Amino acid sequence: MDDNYLCYVEGAVAMKKVAISINTSWNVFNFRLGLCKELQKLGYEIIVIAPKDEYTQKLINIGFTHFDITIHNKGTNPIQDAILTYKYFLLYRKIQPDIALHFTIKPDIYASLAAGILQIPIITNITGLGSLFVHDRFSTKIAKLLYKIALNLPKKVFFQNMEDKEAFIYHKLVSRERTGLLPGSGIDPELFKPQRKTAYTDSTFIFLMIARLVKDKGIMEYIEAAQILHVKYPHVEFQVLGALYEENPTAVSTEELQSWIDNGIINYLGHSDHVSDLIKECDCIVLPSYREGMSRILLEAASMEKPIVTTKVPGCMEIVDDTKNGFLCHVADAKDLTAKMEKMLNLNYDTIKAMGRYSREKIMADFDEHIIIEKYLAVIQEVLPDAQ
């Protein structure tokens, strides 16, 4: 435990305590900050339980309490996961939060098990399935069993798209009456505003794919499309932004990535904490993912008035109205992806700009983060009727 744990004084603050457990402090700062700030403004004490990283101090500076916890995000190790559950139990017993909000798979399961034993009210958010329903492995069966146990404990289980929700209900992992639906993590349209390109030239069209470099994100289909289109349209640039994730079973290898760079197929941008600066400079965002919870990158790009080419799968297709603000292609189909990217290339400037405007209007109407915040506040009020 870190110094915060040792120095924490029970009962020192009379306000209601909300514990936020998630797999990285980075995730809290980038995806849940609006919710946390709103709860803080309403008088709640915000306690973040997440691994310590470069964003931890930023959360502390805002006025949140942070407790470090080690979460092994890659794979399932029964001993590690049992230790994680016990650590959550010790923390929750010490902190005694009035309510616990859980996000991402391991907190959703193991923090919920710990909080359930202590009879702490829980709200869980299934932020995405990862490869849970994409691949059928032994680990998939274990994950489903754990979900079935853990999701019997929360007062509410939020999903980010209807297909994920129905899949969990169909597999009897959660009862329908516990479930709710949210439009992803939400977007602050004021933070992700349209911006004028600073490096604009009429002769270069830029496609940008932003994702972890794993095959489930559709990176191989994007590379194949780039190879085909580059021959016909040499003025087009194909960019990739995202970190290698070699622990993942479908990860791209360092050698594969280097060969794409060396052969001039892509311009690899590495990874960045300033994604909006790179979205600003592209003409179209591409994400051929096999499945998402609700793609944050597509939400950010749409809010910045970018047209989109993505797959017709849960977590992507909700953000794109086909032909209105982008094109939907078949999953794991490089030929169809190529056709849709070429179709985008051949649109005139005014049509592309109109698609971008439609993207932002859709975000403001359906995905504004205040929608998510209001739903959380309503459930918290139900669970804690005497809350401030």
C-alpha positions in Angstrom: 0.0 0.0 0.0 1.2 3.6 -0.6 1.5 6.4 1.9 -2.0 7.5 1.2 -3.3 4.3 2.6 -1.2 4.5 5.8 -2.1 8.2 6.4 -5.8 7.8 5.6 -7.9 8.8 8.7 -11.4 7.3 8.9 -14.1 9.8 9.6 -11.9 12.8 9.0 -14.3 14.1 6.3 -18.0 13.9 6.9 -19.0 14.1 3.2 -20.1 11.0 1.3 -17.3 9.0 -0.2 -17.3 7.7 -3.8 -14.6 5.2 -4.7 -13.6 5.0 -8.4 -11.8 1.9 -9.4 -10.3 1.5 -12.8 -7.2 -0.1 -14.4 -5.0 3.0 -14.8 -4.9 6.5 -13.4 -4.5 7.6 -17.1 -8.0 6.2 -17.8 -9.5 8.2 -14.9 -7.9 11.4 -16.0 -8.8 11.0 -19.7 -12.2 9.3 -19.6 -13.8 9.9 -16.2 -12.6 13.3 -15.2 -15.9 15.0 -16.0 -17.9 12.6 -13.9 -15.4 12.8 -11.0 -15.3 16.6 -11.0 -19.1 16.9 -11.1 -19.4 14.6 -8.1 -16.7 16.6 -6.3 -18.6 19.8 -7.1 -21.7 18.3 -5.5 -19.8 17.6 -2.3 -18.6 14.1 -2.6 -15.1 13.0 -1.6 -13.5 11.3 -4.6 -11.3 8.3 -3.9 -9.4 6.9 -6.9 -8.2 3.3 -6.7 -5.9 2.7 -9.6 -2.3 1.8 -10.4 0.1 4.7 -10.0 1.3 6.3 -13.2 2.2 9.7 -14.6 -1.4 10.9 -14.2 -1.7 10.1 -10.5 -0.3 13.4 -9.3 -2.7 15.3 -11.7 -5.6 13.6 -10.0 -4.2 14.4 -6.5 -3.7 18.0 -7.6 -7.4 18.3 -8.5 -8.3 17.3 -4.9 -8.9 13.5 -5.3 -7.5 10.9 -2.8 -5.5 8.2 -4.6 -4.7 4.7 -3.5 -2.2 2.7 -5.5 -3.1 -0.9 -6.4 -1.3 -3.3 -8.7 -3.5 -4.6 -11.5 -2.0 -7.1 -14.0 -4.1 -6.2 -17.1 -2.7 -8.8 -19.4 -4.2 -12.2 -19.0 -5.6 -14.1 -16.0 -3.5 -15.6 -13.3 -5.6 -17.1 -10.5 -3.0 -16.3 -7.8 -2.6 -12.7 -8.9 -6.3 -12.2 -9.2 -7.0 -13.7 -5.7 -4.4 -11.3 -4.3 -6.0 -8.4 -6.1 -9.4 -9.3 -4.6 -7.9 -9.4 -1.2 -6.2 -6.0 -1.6 -9.5 -4.5 -2.7 -11.1 -6.0 0.3 -8.5 -4.5 2.7 -8.8 -1.1 1.0 -12.6 -1.0 1.0 -12.7 -2.2 4.6 -10.3 0.7 5.6 -11.9 3.4 3.4 -15.5 2.4 3.9 -16.9 4.2 0.8 -20.6 5.0 0.6 -20.6 3.7 -3.0 -18.1 2.2 -5.4 -18.0 2.9 -9.2 -16.1 0.2 -11.2 -14.7 0.4 -14.7 -12.7 -2.1 -16.9 -12.7 -5.8 -16.6 -10.6 -6.6 -13.5 -12.1 -3.9 -11.2 -15.5 -4.9 -12.6 -14.9 -8.4 -11.3 -12.5 -8.3 -8.4 -13.3 -5.0 -6.9 -17.0 -5.9 -7.1 -16.4 -9.2 -5.3 -14.6 -7.4 -2.5 -17.2 -4.6 -2.2 -20.0 -7.2 -2.3 -18.5 -9.0 0.7 -18.5 -5.7 2.6 -22.0 -4.8 1.4 -20.9 -1.6 -0.3 -23.3 -0.4 -3.0 -21.7 -0.9 -6.5 -22.3 0.6 -9.9 -20.4 -1.3 -12.6 -19.6 -0.1 -16.2 -18.7 -2.7 -18.8 -16.5 -0.5 -21.0 -15.9 -3.2 -23.7 -15.6 -6.9 -24.1 -12.1 -7.0 -25.5 -11.7 -10.4 -27.0 -14.3 -12.0 -24.7 -16.8 -12.7 -27.5 -14.4 -12.3 -30.4 -12.4 -15.4 -29.5 -13.5 -18.7 -27.9 -10.7 -19.7 -25.5 -10.5 -21.4 -22.1 -9.8 -17.9 -20.6 -13.1 -16.8 -22.2 -15.0 -19.4 -20.2 -13.3 -18.4 -17.0 -14.1 -14.7 -17.6 -17.7 -15.5 -18.2 -18.0 -17.5 -15.0 -16.4 -14.7 -13.0 -18.6 -12.1 -14.6 -21.7 -14.2 -13.7 -20.7 -14.1 -10.1 -19.5 -10.5 -9.9 -22.4 -9.0 -11.8 -25.0 -10.3 -9.3 -23.6 -7.8 -6.8 -24.0 -4.3 -8.3 -27.1 -2.1 -8.0 -26.6 -1.2 -11.7 -24.5 -2.6 -14.5 -24.0 0.0 -17.3 -23.2 -1.1 -20.9 -21.9 1.1 -23.7 -23.8 -0.4 -26.6 -27.0 -2.5 -26.9 -25.2 -5.5 -28.4 -22.9 -6.0 -25.4 -25.8 -5.6 -23.1 -27.9 -8.2 -24.9 -24.9 -10.6 -25.1 -24.4 -10.5 -21.4 -28.1 -11.1 -20.8 -28.2 -13.9 -23.4 -25.3 -15.7 -21.7 -27.0 -15.2 -18.3 -24.1 -13.2 -17.0 -26.4 -10.5 -15.7 -30.1 -10.0 -15.1 -31.9 -7.6 -17.4 -33.3 -5.5 -14.5 -29.8 -4.6 -13.3 -28.7 -3.2 -16.6 -28.6 0.2 -18.1 -27.2 1.8 -21.3 -24.7 4.7 -21.7 -23.3 6.3 -24.8 -19.7 5.3 -24.0 -17.6 7.5 -21.7 -19.0 10.6 -23.2 -17.3 13.6 -24.9 -16.8 17.1 -23.8 -17.5 19.0 -27.1 -15.8 22.0 -25.8 -12.6 20.1 -25.2 -12.7 18.4 -28.6 -13.6 21.3 -30.9 -13.1 21.5 -34.7 -9.6 22.9 -35.5 -8.1 24.2 -38.6 -5.3 22.2 -40.1 -2.0 23.8 -39.8 -0.2 21.7 -42.3 -2.9 21.7 -45.0 -2.0 21.1 -48.6 -4.4 20.4 -51.4 -2.3 17.6 -52.8 -2.2 15.4 -49.7 -5.1 13.4 -48.2 -4.4 11.9 -44.8 -6.0 8.8 -43.4 -5.3 8.2 -39.7 -5.9 5.0 -37.7 -5.6 5.4 -33.9 -5.5 2.1 -32.0 -3.4 -0.3 -30.0 -1.5 -2.4 -32.5 -3.4 -5.6 -32.2 -5.1 -7.5 -35.0 -8.5 -7.2 -33.3 -8.4 -3.5 -34.1 -8.3 -4.2 -37.8 -4.7 -3.1 -38.3 -4.0 -5.8 -40.9 -6.9 -4.8 -43.0 -5.8 -1.2 -42.8 -2.3 -2.1 -44.0 -3.7 -4.1 -46.9 -5.9 -1.2 -47.9 -3.0 1.2 -47.6 -0.9 -1.0 -49.9 -3.6 -1.2 -52.6 -4.6 2.5 -52.5 -1.0 3.9 -52.4 -0.3 2.4 -55.8 -3.3 4.2 -57.3 -3.2 7.4 -55.2 0.5 8.2 -54.4 -0.5 11.5 -52.9 -2.4 9.8 -50.1 -0.7 9.4 -46.7 -1.7 6.5 -44.3 -0.9 7.3 -40.7 -0.9 5.0 -37.7 -0.9 6.2 -34.1 -0.8 3.6 -31.3 1.5 1.6 -29.0 2.7 -1.9 -29.5 1.0 -4.3 -27.2 3.0 -7.5 -27.6 1.6 -9.2 -24.6 -1.7 -9.5 -26.4 -2.2 -12.8 -28.4 -3.2 -10.9 -31.5 -0.4 -8.2 -31.2 1.6 -6.9 -34.1 5.3 -7.6 -33.7 8.0 -5.0 -33.7 9.4 -6.6 -36.9 6.0 -6.4 -38.7 5.7 -2.7 -37.8 9.2 -1.9 -38.9 8.6 -3.6 -42.3 5.5 -1.4 -42.9 7.6 1.7 -42.1 10.6 0.6 -44.2 8.4 -0.2 -47.2 6.7 3.2 -47.0 3.2 1.7 -46.4 2.5 3.8 -43.3 3.8 6.9 -41.5 4.0 5.6 -37.9 3.4 8.3 -35.3 4.2 6.3 -32.2 1.9 7.1 -29.3 0.9 10.5 -27.9 -0.9 12.1 -25.0 -2.0 14.9 -27.4 -4.3 12.9 -29.8 -6.4 15.9 -30.7 -3.4 17.6 -32.3 -3.0 14.6 -34.7 -6.7 14.2 -35.4 -6.7 17.9 -36.4 -4.2 17.3 -39.2 -5.9 14.3 -40.8 -8.8 14.3 -43.3 -10.4 11.0 -42.3 -10.2 8.7 -39.3 -10.2 5.0 -40.0 -10.9 2.3 -37.4 -11.6 -1.3 -38.8 -12.0 -2.7 -35.3 -13.7 -6.1 -34.8 -15.6 -4.9 -31.8 -15.6 -2.0 -29.3 -17.4 -0.9 -26.2 -17.9 2.6 -27.6 -14.9 3.8 -29.5 -13.5 6.8 -27.7 -11.3 7.7 -30.7 -14.3 7.8 -33.0 -16.2 10.0 -30.5 -13.2 12.4 -30.3 -12.8 12.5 -34.1 -16.5 13.0 -34.7 -16.6 15.9 -32.2 -13.7 17.5 -34.1 -15.7 17.3 -37.3 -13.9 14.5 -39.0 -15.5 12.0 -41.3 -15.0 8.3 -40.4 -14.5 4.9 -42.1 -15.2 2.1 -39.6 -16.7 -1.3 -39.3 -20.3 -2.2 -38.9 -19.8 -3.7 -35.4 -20.9 -2.8 -31.9 -19.2 0.2 -30.5 -18.4 1.7 -33.9 -21.5 1.7 -36.0 -23.5 3.7 -33.4 -21.2 6.7 -34.1 -21.5 6.6 -37.9 -24.7 7.0 -39.9 -23.6 5.4 -43.2 -23.1 8.0 -46.0 -24.0 10.8 -43.6 -20.8 11.3 -41.6 -18.7 8.4 -43.0 -18.9 4.9 -44.4 -19.4 1.5 -42.7 -17.5 -1.5 -44.0 -17.7 -5.3 -43.3 -15.6 -6.5 -40.4 -12.3 -8.3 -41.2 -12.8 -7.5 -44.9 -9.8 -5.6 -46.4 -11.4 -5.4 -49.8 -14.5 -3.7 -48.5 -12.4 -1.4 -46.3 -10.4 -0.4 -49.3 -13.5 0.3 -51.3 -14.9 2.6 -48.6 -11.6 4.4 -48.1 -11.4 5.0 -51.9 -15.0 6.2 -51.9 -14.0 8.8 -49.2 -11.0 9.8 -51.3 -13.2 10.6 -54.3 -15.7 12.8 -52.4 -15.4 16.5 -53.1 -14.2 19.0 -50.4 -17.7 20.3 -49.6 -19.2 16.8 -49.1 -16.3 15.9 -46.7 -16.8 19.1 -44.7 -20.6 18.4 -44.6 -19.9 14.9 -43.2 -17.6 16.5 -40.6 -20.3 18.9 -39.5 -22.9 16.0 -39.2 -20.4 14.1 -37.1 -20.2 16.9 -34.5 -23.9 17.5 -34.5 -24.4 13.8 -33.7 -21.9 13.9 -30.9 -23.6 16.9 -29.3 -27.0 15.3 -29.6 -26.2 11.7 -28.5 -22.8 11.5 -26.9 -22.2 14.6 -24.7 -20.6 13.6 -21.4 -23.4 15.3 -19.5 -25.7 12.5 -20.6 -23.5 10.0 -18.8 -23.0 12.2 -15.7 -26.8 12.7 -15.3 -27.4 8.9 -15.5 -24.8 8.2 -12.9 -26.2 10.9 -10.6 -29.7 9.5 -10.9 -28.5 6.0 -9.9 -26.4 7.3 -7.1 -29.4 9.2 -5.8 -31.5 6.0 -5.9 -28.8 4.1 -4.0 -28.0 6.8 -1.6 -31.3 8.7 -1.2 -29.8 10.9 1.6 -26.8 11.8 -0.6 -25.7 15.4 -0.7 
